[in-house]
Amino acid sequence: MHIEKLQLRNYRNYKEQSLEFENKVNVFLGENAQGKTNVMESIYVLAMARSYRTAKDKELISWDEEYAKIEGSIKKRNSSFDLSLVISQKGKKAKISRIEQRRLTDYVGHLNVVMFAPEDLNLVKGSPQVRRRFIDMEIGQVNAVYLNDLSVYQKILSQRNSLLREMYRNKSQQNMTMLEILTEQLIDKAARVTLKRLKYMEKLQSWAEPIHHGISRGLETLKIHYKPTIEVCDELDLSKMIEAFHLKFGKIKEKEIDRGTSLFGPHRDDLLFSVNGKDVQTFGSQGQQRTTALSLKLAEIDLIHSEVGEYPILLLDDVLSELDDFRQSHLLNTIQGKVQTFVTTTSVEGIHHETLEKAATYKVHAGSIERLK
């Protein structure tokens, strides 16, 4: 799949901008704070209906404007369609070929993207929250059911935590029946979310391990471990998962009431990485951590292709300068002729690769974009 046309209106520092793209590498050149990353973000938001840079949608709207609009013409192997996303103070309105979508979960997944930015290099050594977000965003764009299950889980979790806080403040167990109802509802969604995460990580492992082996010149073996907060058996079965959650919540009910919060579930799970049997987060060098992050991102490309039959769009936001020559070459060799890619950088000097030499190049300055070649 690829984007043929992108139109921005009142998006960050772009009042009006229309761009047409070829199905190859597209490089955006410019100094910092000119709007390069805003273009990348807009493509991500068009696909995911949310930003990877901020949780506040109002920050995406140009100063003193009431709304921002992103439109894209998408080409797949067997179809073409338009996406439209309007962001305002009232919320988001998403359309697919001019048909408004009732839920954002019905919209997400029509355009698949893989984002690789400098902060993604912290995927390995960052907080568990960063890794959970990585998991959720990647599964969500290839599995609408997962996205819906996760959304419902988060709503029930919020309700349950509010009830637990109230029971903690009042030192009362009068609402025990309501707690049991919410716990039952939470367990069903928690089991489904956990099961899908475990299965997805197994697939990601199968793609990431050989990629990491190649980047490390055959010296390292990467293993990905999804670490849920409950004990799970080797057989990934929904009924057994639900049973395990019931057992866990039954044991910790009084502790949760005493602390006024939900202590277990997918919202507290984590993702662990090991190289040659050693924990990368704790014992890995910076080079090993970066190789692991790069392997995960490249594995996402192949995994999405295996799931939806199309390669996703790759967004490389100022990340080439963060990689050494060998990792740069490995990345560029992997995407060459296969994935429509958008690259932002202040300069391509010193990066000698056929992929960039054949790329379409754009100059970005003060919220204006001009094609150079």
N, C-alpha and C positions, 0 to 999 in steps of 0.2 A: 504494500500500500504506500501511497505517497500523497503529499499535499500539492495540488496544482496552483491554488490561489489562496492567499490569506489577506483578510481585510480587517483593519483595526479602526475603531472610532472611540475617542475619549478614553483610550487605554493608557494609563500611566502618562508618559510624556509624548504619546502619539495622539494628536487630535484626529487626523485622517491619514491613513496609510494603506496602500494597496500594493501587494507584491505577488508576482507569479514565479513559480519555482519549477525547476527541472528535477527529474527523478535521479538525482545524484547528490554529491556533496555540495553544500551551500555554505560559504564562509562569510561571516560578518566581521569586518574589521573596524576598529575605532578605539579611541581613548576610553578610559573608564568614565562611568557616569554619563554616557551619551545615549544609552538606550539599547545596547546590544542584548543584555540579559533580559530586558523587557520583551523583546521579540521571542526569545526562547520560552520565557514564562507564558506568553500568550498562547503559544502552540500547546504547551502542557495544560494550561487551563482549558483550552478548547477541547482537549481530549478527556481530561479528568474532572472538569467542572470545579476545580479547586487549585490553589497555588501551592507550589512547593516552598515558597519563600515567606508566606505570611498566612495566618489564619483569619485575618481581617479583610473581608472582601472589599470594603470601602477603600482600602489602599490601592486597589486596582483601577479605581475611577480617577480620571484626570481632575485636577484641582478645579473646584467651582462648577463641576458638571454633575448631572443627576444620575447618569448611567455610563457604563462602558459596554461596548459590543465587540465581539470577536466572531468573524465568519470565516469558514474554510470550505474549499471545494476539494473533496477527497476522491481519489481514484484507487480502486482495488482491481484485482485481476479480472473479476467478472461483474463489477458494478461501479457506478459513480453516484455520489450523493453530496449534499451540502449539509454542513453543521453550522448552527448559530447559537451563541450563548450571550444573553444580555444580563449584566450584573447591575443591580440597583440597590438602593437602601431597603427596598421591599423584599429582596432576595434574588434568586436566579430564575431565568426563563430559558429553557433549552429546547431547540427545535432540530429535527432531522428532516431534511428536504421539506422545510416549511411546516412540518407537522409538529405541534407542541407536544412535548413529552410530559406525562403526568408526574413521573418520578425521575429524579436524576439518576437513579440506579438503572432505569431503562435507557438512559442516554449514554452513560459511561460504557466504554468498551467498543464503540463503533470506530474510534480512532485509537490505535495502540501506540504508545510512546515509551521509550526508555530514556530516562534523564540521567546524565552523568555530570555532576558539578563538583567543585572542590570539596564541598561539605560532605559529598558521598564517600570521600576518602576516609571520613570519620565513621563510616558505617560499622567498621569492625571495632574500633576502640571507643565509640560514642556510647550514649546511654541506651538501655533496653528499649526505651520509647522510640528511638530512631530506627531500631531494627524492626520493631513491631509495625511501624508506619511503612517501612520498606515492604514488608510482607503483605500488608493489607492493600497497598496501592497496586502491587503487582498482581496479586490474585484477583483483586476486584475488577481489573480491566479485561480479564479473560473469563470471569465467572460471575455473572450477574446475581446468581443465587447466593453466592458467598457475600457479595456486597450488601444484599438485603438482609441476610442473617446477621451480619456484623452490625448493621444499622439498628436492627431490632434489639440485638444484645446490648448495645450501648445505651439505648433508651431504657431498657429494663434495669440495667445496672445503675443508671442515674436514679431511677425511682427507688430501687432497693437501698442505695446508699443514703438517700434522703430519709427513708424510713428508719434505717439503722442509726443515723445521727439523732433523729427524734427520740428513739428508744434509749439511746445513750444519755441524752440531755435530761430526759424525764426519769431515768432510772426505772423504767417501766417495761413490762412484757405484755401489755394489753394488746398490742398489735401483732402478736405472734401468728395469728391466722393469716393476716395479710403478708407477713414475712414469708410464710411457708408457700403461699400462692406465688409470690414474686420469685422465690428461690426455684420453684418448680419450672416456671417459665424461663428463668435464666439458665438453668441446667440444660434445657433442650437446645437453646441457641449456642451456649458455651460448648457443648459437645460437638455440634455441627461445625462451628468455627474452628475448633481445635483439630478436628478430623481433617478438614480441608487444608489447614496449614501444614499438618504432618505429611499429607500426601503430596502437596505442592513442593515442600522442601526435599522430599525424596527425588522428585523429578529435577529440581534445580541442582541437586547434588550430582545427578547423572550427567548433566551438561557442564557444570562448573569444574568438576574434577579433571577431565582431560584438558580443558582450557588452561587451568592453573598449572598443570603438568608441563604444558607447552611453554607458557610464559617463564616458568622457572627453569627452563632448559632441561626438563626431565629429572630435576633434583628434589622436587617436593610433591607431596600428595595432600590435597585439601579434602577435609571432611566437614560437612555441615551438620550440626546437631540442633534440632528444634527442641527446646526445653520447656515443656508445659509445667504448670504448678501442681499437676496431679500425676499420680503413677498411671502409666498407660501400658497395656500389654502390646506385644509385638504384632498381634493381629488387629488391624485397624478396622474395628467394627463399631457402628453407631450405638447399638444397644449396650455393648460393653463399656463404651465411653460414657454414656449416660449413667450407667450403674456406678462407674468410678467416681463421677461427680457427686452423685447422691451420697456415696459413702464419705467423701471428703467433706461436703457441706454439713453432713450430720455430725461429724466429729468436731467441727470448728464453730458451730452455731453460737455457742455461749461466748466464745472468744470474739467473734465478730460483733456481737451485741455490746460486749465490754469495750471494744475499741471504736464502735460506731462507723464501721466501714466494711466493704467486701474484701476479704483477704486473698481469695483465690479466683482463678479464671483466666481467660485469654488476655485480659487487660494487664496481667502481671507476668506473662510468659516472656521468653527470651530466645535468642538465636545465638548459638555458640559456633566458633570455628576453630579447627585444629589443623596444623600443618606438621606432617610427620609425627603425629601423636601428641604434639605440644599445643597448648592453648595459645592462639595467636593474639587474643586480646591482652593477655598478661605477659607472655614470653616472646611474642613475635617482634621482629625488627620492624622499623617503619617501612622498609622495602617489602617485607612479607605482608604487612597489613595492606599496603597499596595494591600489591599483586592480588590479594584476596578480594579486595573491593572491585578491581578491574575484572577479575574472573567472574564475579557475580553479575556484573552489568552485561558482560558479553554473553553469559549463560542465559540471561533474561531474553536476549534477542532470539536465540535458538529455541528457547522454551515457548515463547509466545508464538513463534512460527509453527511449532509442533502442535500447539493448541488451537490456533485459528486458521492455519494454512496461509498466512501472510506474514511477511517480515514487518516489524514495527518501525516507526520513525525513531531515529536516534538523535538525541539532543546533547551536544557536548559543549557545556557552558564554561569556557575559560579553563578547561581541564588539561589541555595538551601541554601547557607550560608547567603543569604540576607533575608530569610524568617524564622519566628519563628517556633517552633516545630509543632504547630497546622496547620499552613498554609502548611508546608512541608508535613505533613501527608495527608492533604486534596488533595494536588497536586498529591502525589504518589498513593493514593488510586484511584484517578480519572483515571490515565493512566494505572494502573495495568492490564496487559493482553489485552490491547485494542489498544495501540498506540506504534509503534516503536519509541523509545526515545533515544536521545543521550545527555549525561550529562557530563559536565566538572566540575572538582572540584580539589582542592589541597589535600583534604582528605575526606573520608566518616566516619571518626571517629565521634561518637556522633550522627550519623544519623542511627537509628535502624528501619529498615523497610524491610518487606519481599521482596518488589520490588527490592531494591538495593542488598539484599543478594543473589538474584537469577540472578543478572545482569552479563553480560559479561564485563570483566574489562581489560582495556588497560593502559599500562604505557607509558607516553610521556616524552621524554628527548631529547633536542637539535635537534628537527626535525626528530626524529626516534620514531616509535611506536611499542611496543611489547605487545602481548596479554598475560595476567597473568592467566586468568581463563575463 
